Amino acid sequence: MEYIDGLFNIVKDYWFLAFITAIFATFLESFIPALPLIAIVIANSMILGLGIGLITSIIGSCTGTTILFLLASKFSDIKLLEKIRNNKIDTAINWVKEQGFSTLFIAYASPFIPGCLVTIASGISKKDLYTFVPAMVSGKMVMFMVASYIGDDLIGFIKSPLKIVFVTILVIISFFIGRKINSKIENKHN
């Protein structure tokens, strides 16, 4: 516990550095999907508070995701991509091409769907930026609000059974929606 108190004291002294680090961590996760996005968002809200932690997570992640989308869109015609494309990738690209706002919103609101894959497939399929960005931002906002809510009062969250039940239900619903979307992609492939 003393290590956590020490971390909070450092953050108080170097608030701007913590703010920039929080933005950079969520930005970097857009390009490296192995990083735990939910853990980063929870840490941001624990260290910076609910409001600032949520804002830094949204700014960093949405900026990184938009840049990844633009890069995937710009480089979608290069020959290298043709060599690494396979049936699964083509199926995901075609599926994303057909989807609208609501499906992209659900894909980004669910922590069980790899956002990096959805972003790259959206860019390669030349999805309209004006359809992609609002769906992505609003989906991530929902996911980040839940994670920030947990991180803002982690001890209170752990001690409150109602909060745990509420978030567990949200996670289960999110899981089944993500699984249903994933099965639609796979069924379209078969």
C-alpha atoms as a printed R data frame, in Angstrom:
    type eleno elety resid chain resno       x       y       z
1   ATOM     1    CA   MET     A     1   0.000   0.000   0.000
2   ATOM     2    CA   GLU     A     2   2.925   2.344   0.681
3   ATOM     3    CA   TYR     A     3   4.033   1.987  -2.953
4   ATOM     4    CA   ILE     A     4   0.634   3.186  -4.160
5   ATOM     5    CA   ASP     A     5   0.743   6.143  -1.760
6   ATOM     6    CA   GLY     A     6   4.238   6.956  -3.060
7   ATOM     7    CA   LEU     A     7   2.947   6.843  -6.632
8   ATOM     8    CA   PHE     A     8   0.126   9.245  -5.793
9   ATOM     9    CA   ASN     A     9   2.625  11.643  -4.146
10  ATOM    10    CA   ILE     A    10   4.806  11.578  -7.270
11  ATOM    11    CA   VAL     A    11   1.759  12.286  -9.435
12  ATOM    12    CA   LYS     A    12   0.853  15.288  -7.273
13  ATOM    13    CA   ASP     A    13   4.349  16.696  -7.795
14  ATOM    14    CA   TYR     A    14   4.510  15.898 -11.516
15  ATOM    15    CA   TRP     A    15   0.865  16.170 -12.568
16  ATOM    16    CA   PHE     A    16   1.577  17.363 -16.118
17  ATOM    17    CA   LEU     A    17   3.986  14.479 -16.703
18  ATOM    18    CA   ALA     A    18   1.348  12.007 -15.455
19  ATOM    19    CA   PHE     A    19  -1.210  13.633 -17.781
20  ATOM    20    CA   ILE     A    20   1.084  13.324 -20.826
21  ATOM    21    CA   THR     A    21   2.037   9.749 -19.894
22  ATOM    22    CA   ALA     A    22  -1.651   8.796 -19.611
23  ATOM    23    CA   ILE     A    23  -2.371  10.165 -23.082
24  ATOM    24    CA   PHE     A    24   0.704   8.496 -24.565
25  ATOM    25    CA   ALA     A    25  -0.091   5.101 -23.003
26  ATOM    26    CA   THR     A    26  -3.588   4.968 -24.510
27  ATOM    27    CA   PHE     A    27  -2.267   6.346 -27.810
28  ATOM    28    CA   LEU     A    28   0.390   3.635 -27.964
29  ATOM    29    CA   GLU     A    29  -2.176   0.893 -27.264
30  ATOM    30    CA   SER     A    30  -3.888   1.746 -30.568
31  ATOM    31    CA   PHE     A    31  -0.792   0.504 -32.394
32  ATOM    32    CA   ILE     A    32   0.196  -2.304 -29.984
33  ATOM    33    CA   PRO     A    33  -2.959  -4.283 -29.181
34  ATOM    34    CA   ALA     A    34  -1.084  -6.522 -26.722
35  ATOM    35    CA   LEU     A    35  -1.098  -3.632 -24.224
36  ATOM    36    CA   PRO     A    36  -4.021  -3.927 -21.759
37  ATOM    37    CA   LEU     A    37  -6.264  -0.989 -22.671
38  ATOM    38    CA   ILE     A    38  -8.756  -1.480 -19.850
39  ATOM    39    CA   ALA     A    39  -5.956  -1.644 -17.273
40  ATOM    40    CA   ILE     A    40  -4.453   1.561 -18.688
41  ATOM    41    CA   VAL     A    41  -7.819   3.361 -18.527
42  ATOM    42    CA   ILE     A    42  -8.413   2.162 -14.951
43  ATOM    43    CA   ALA     A    43  -4.907   3.322 -13.958
44  ATOM    44    CA   ASN     A    44  -5.508   6.716 -15.592
45  ATOM    45    CA   SER     A    45  -8.686   7.261 -13.575
46  ATOM    46    CA   MET     A    46  -7.052   5.999 -10.361
47  ATOM    47    CA   ILE     A    47  -4.101   8.355 -10.748
48  ATOM    48    CA   LEU     A    48  -5.717  11.409 -12.359
49  ATOM    49    CA   GLY     A    49  -9.283  11.100 -11.097
50  ATOM    50    CA   LEU     A    50 -12.495  10.139 -12.865
51  ATOM    51    CA   GLY     A    51 -12.904  13.190 -15.120
52  ATOM    52    CA   ILE     A    52  -9.300  13.870 -16.130
53  ATOM    53    CA   GLY     A    53  -8.491  10.155 -16.351
54  ATOM    54    CA   LEU     A    54 -11.459   9.601 -18.670
55  ATOM    55    CA   ILE     A    55 -10.561  12.604 -20.848
56  ATOM    56    CA   THR     A    56  -6.898  11.593 -21.181
57  ATOM    57    CA   SER     A    57  -7.887   8.048 -22.102
58  ATOM    58    CA   ILE     A    58 -10.347   9.263 -24.747
59  ATOM    59    CA   ILE     A    59  -7.899  11.786 -26.224
60  ATOM    60    CA   GLY     A    60  -5.004   9.334 -26.442
61  ATOM    61    CA   SER     A    61  -6.913   6.290 -27.653
62  ATOM    62    CA   CYS     A    62  -9.152   8.077 -30.158
63  ATOM    63    CA   THR     A    63  -6.219  10.035 -31.600
64  ATOM    64    CA   GLY     A    64  -4.139   6.869 -31.965
65  ATOM    65    CA   THR     A    65  -7.022   4.916 -33.483
66  ATOM    66    CA   THR     A    66  -7.784   7.693 -35.979
67  ATOM    67    CA   ILE     A    67  -4.123   7.883 -37.040
68  ATOM    68    CA   LEU     A    68  -3.993   4.085 -37.422
69  ATOM    69    CA   PHE     A    69  -7.177   4.237 -39.520
70  ATOM    70    CA   LEU     A    70  -5.704   6.944 -41.762
71  ATOM    71    CA   LEU     A    71  -2.434   5.008 -42.157
72  ATOM    72    CA   ALA     A    72  -4.292   1.790 -43.018
73  ATOM    73    CA   SER     A    73  -6.419   3.696 -45.494
74  ATOM    74    CA   LYS     A    74  -3.421   5.386 -47.113
75  ATOM    75    CA   PHE     A    75  -1.309   2.245 -47.406
76  ATOM    76    CA   SER     A    76  -4.129  -0.177 -48.293
77  ATOM    77    CA   ASP     A    77  -3.102  -0.299 -51.947
78  ATOM    78    CA   ILE     A    78   0.538  -1.294 -51.506
79  ATOM    79    CA   LYS     A    79   1.741  -4.645 -52.839
80  ATOM    80    CA   LEU     A    80   3.007  -5.864 -49.444
81  ATOM    81    CA   LEU     A    81  -0.549  -6.041 -48.105
82  ATOM    82    CA   GLU     A    82  -1.589  -8.274 -50.988
83  ATOM    83    CA   LYS     A    83   1.041 -10.816 -49.906
84  ATOM    84    CA   ILE     A    84  -0.106 -11.001 -46.271
85  ATOM    85    CA   ARG     A    85  -3.835 -10.960 -46.990
86  ATOM    86    CA   ASN     A    86  -5.697 -14.222 -46.560
87  ATOM    87    CA   ASN     A    87  -9.328 -15.346 -46.486
88  ATOM    88    CA   LYS     A    88  -9.883 -14.319 -42.859
89  ATOM    89    CA   ILE     A    89  -8.498 -10.841 -43.453
90  ATOM    90    CA   ASP     A    90 -10.526 -10.448 -46.649
91  ATOM    91    CA   THR     A    91 -13.658 -11.613 -44.812
92  ATOM    92    CA   ALA     A    92 -13.088  -9.105 -42.008
93  ATOM    93    CA   ILE     A    93 -12.476  -6.312 -44.531
94  ATOM    94    CA   ASN     A    94 -15.627  -7.134 -46.503
95  ATOM    95    CA   TRP     A    95 -17.658  -7.421 -43.307
96  ATOM    96    CA   VAL     A    96 -16.449  -4.035 -42.033
97  ATOM    97    CA   LYS     A    97 -17.170  -2.477 -45.413
98  ATOM    98    CA   GLU     A    98 -20.843  -3.454 -45.107
99  ATOM    99    CA   GLN     A    99 -21.325  -2.285 -41.512
100 ATOM   100    CA   GLY     A   100 -22.632   1.059 -40.373
101 ATOM   101    CA   PHE     A   101 -22.426   3.197 -37.282
102 ATOM   102    CA   SER     A   102 -24.143   0.845 -34.826
103 ATOM   103    CA   THR     A   103 -21.943  -2.174 -35.495
104 ATOM   104    CA   LEU     A   104 -18.743  -0.128 -35.300
105 ATOM   105    CA   PHE     A   105 -20.032   1.466 -32.096
106 ATOM   106    CA   ILE     A   106 -20.615  -1.974 -30.551
107 ATOM   107    CA   ALA     A   107 -17.221  -3.207 -31.764
108 ATOM   108    CA   TYR     A   108 -15.418  -0.359 -29.996
109 ATOM   109    CA   ALA     A   109 -17.603  -0.473 -26.870
110 ATOM   110    CA   SER     A   110 -16.822  -4.150 -26.347
111 ATOM   111    CA   PRO     A   111 -13.473  -4.938 -24.728
112 ATOM   112    CA   PHE     A   112 -13.635  -8.444 -26.233
113 ATOM   113    CA   ILE     A   113 -13.352  -7.363 -29.864
114 ATOM   114    CA   PRO     A   114  -9.819  -6.431 -30.999
115 ATOM   115    CA   GLY     A   115 -10.148  -2.749 -31.837
116 ATOM   116    CA   CYS     A   116  -6.871  -2.743 -33.749
117 ATOM   117    CA   LEU     A   117  -8.218  -5.326 -36.206
118 ATOM   118    CA   VAL     A   118 -11.465  -3.379 -36.662
119 ATOM   119    CA   THR     A   119  -9.487  -0.170 -37.212
120 ATOM   120    CA   ILE     A   120  -7.136  -1.657 -39.797
121 ATOM   121    CA   ALA     A   121  -9.988  -3.434 -41.592
122 ATOM   122    CA   SER     A   122 -11.961  -0.176 -41.637
123 ATOM   123    CA   GLY     A   123  -8.992   1.693 -43.103
124 ATOM   124    CA   ILE     A   124  -8.194  -0.949 -45.708
125 ATOM   125    CA   SER     A   125 -11.845  -1.160 -46.746
126 ATOM   126    CA   LYS     A   126 -11.815   2.616 -47.315
127 ATOM   127    CA   LYS     A   127 -14.574   3.185 -44.761
128 ATOM   128    CA   ASP     A   128 -15.731   6.799 -44.724
129 ATOM   129    CA   LEU     A   129 -13.898   8.820 -42.046
130 ATOM   130    CA   TYR     A   130 -17.143  10.615 -41.148
131 ATOM   131    CA   THR     A   131 -18.813   7.278 -40.375
132 ATOM   132    CA   PHE     A   132 -15.808   5.717 -38.680
133 ATOM   133    CA   VAL     A   133 -14.745   8.450 -36.231
134 ATOM   134    CA   PRO     A   134 -18.121   9.129 -34.522
135 ATOM   135    CA   ALA     A   135 -18.802   5.399 -34.094
136 ATOM   136    CA   MET     A   136 -15.303   4.753 -32.761
137 ATOM   137    CA   VAL     A   137 -15.291   7.729 -30.367
138 ATOM   138    CA   SER     A   138 -18.745   7.026 -28.944
139 ATOM   139    CA   GLY     A   139 -18.026   3.298 -28.560
140 ATOM   140    CA   LYS     A   140 -14.733   3.919 -26.789
141 ATOM   141    CA   MET     A   141 -16.381   6.528 -24.551
142 ATOM   142    CA   VAL     A   142 -18.869   3.956 -23.272
143 ATOM   143    CA   MET     A   143 -16.148   1.391 -22.566
144 ATOM   144    CA   PHE     A   144 -13.875   4.000 -20.964
145 ATOM   145    CA   MET     A   145 -16.659   5.410 -18.761
146 ATOM   146    CA   VAL     A   146 -17.228   1.977 -17.225
147 ATOM   147    CA   ALA     A   147 -13.486   1.379 -16.759
148 ATOM   148    CA   SER     A   148 -12.936   4.877 -15.330
149 ATOM   149    CA   TYR     A   149 -15.852   4.414 -12.959
150 ATOM   150    CA   ILE     A   150 -14.199   1.264 -11.626
151 ATOM   151    CA   GLY     A   151 -10.757   2.882 -11.402
152 ATOM   152    CA   ASP     A   152 -11.918   6.059  -9.684
153 ATOM   153    CA   ASP     A   153 -12.984   4.195  -6.548
154 ATOM   154    CA   LEU     A   154 -11.478   0.743  -6.854
155 ATOM   155    CA   ILE     A   155 -11.710  -0.064  -3.128
156 ATOM   156    CA   GLY     A   156 -15.330   1.152  -2.956
157 ATOM   157    CA   PHE     A   157 -16.092  -0.798  -6.101
158 ATOM   158    CA   ILE     A   158 -14.651  -3.999  -4.651
159 ATOM   159    CA   LYS     A   159 -16.621  -3.558  -1.413
160 ATOM   160    CA   SER     A   160 -19.961  -2.833  -3.139
161 ATOM   161    CA   PRO     A   161 -21.771  -5.928  -4.401
162 ATOM   162    CA   LEU     A   162 -24.266  -3.871  -6.440
163 ATOM   163    CA   LYS     A   163 -21.500  -2.159  -8.378
164 ATOM   164    CA   ILE     A   164 -19.808  -5.490  -9.043
165 ATOM   165    CA   VAL     A   165 -23.086  -7.047 -10.243
166 ATOM   166    CA   PHE     A   166 -23.838  -4.058 -12.500
167 ATOM   167    CA   VAL     A   167 -20.416  -4.070 -14.166
168 ATOM   168    CA   THR     A   168 -20.425  -7.883 -14.406
169 ATOM   169    CA   ILE     A   169 -23.748  -7.751 -16.256
170 ATOM   170    CA   LEU     A   170 -22.339  -5.097 -18.612
171 ATOM   171    CA   VAL     A   171 -19.244  -7.214 -19.255
172 ATOM   172    CA   ILE     A   172 -21.321 -10.337 -19.917
173 ATOM   173    CA   ILE     A   173 -23.615  -8.478 -22.314
174 ATOM   174    CA   SER     A   174 -20.575  -6.994 -24.032
175 ATOM   175    CA   PHE     A   175 -18.989 -10.434 -24.294
176 ATOM   176    CA   PHE     A   176 -22.058 -12.010 -25.914
177 ATOM   177    CA   ILE     A   177 -22.496  -9.113 -28.339
178 ATOM   178    CA   GLY     A   178 -18.808  -9.356 -29.268
179 ATOM   179    CA   ARG     A   179 -19.074 -13.119 -29.681
180 ATOM   180    CA   LYS     A   180 -22.157 -12.738 -31.885
181 ATOM   181    CA   ILE     A   181 -20.396 -10.206 -34.117
182 ATOM   182    CA   ASN     A   182 -17.321 -12.432 -34.309
183 ATOM   183    CA   SER     A   183 -19.456 -15.460 -35.263
184 ATOM   184    CA   LYS     A   184 -21.155 -13.411 -38.001
185 ATOM   185    CA   ILE     A   185 -17.728 -12.623 -39.444
186 ATOM   186    CA   GLU     A   186 -16.680 -16.278 -39.293
187 ATOM   187    CA   ASN     A   187 -20.000 -17.536 -40.740
188 ATOM   188    CA   LYS     A   188 -19.658 -15.141 -43.638
189 ATOM   189    CA   HIS     A   189 -16.202 -16.626 -44.263
190 ATOM   190    CA   ASN     A   190 -17.546 -20.213 -44.406
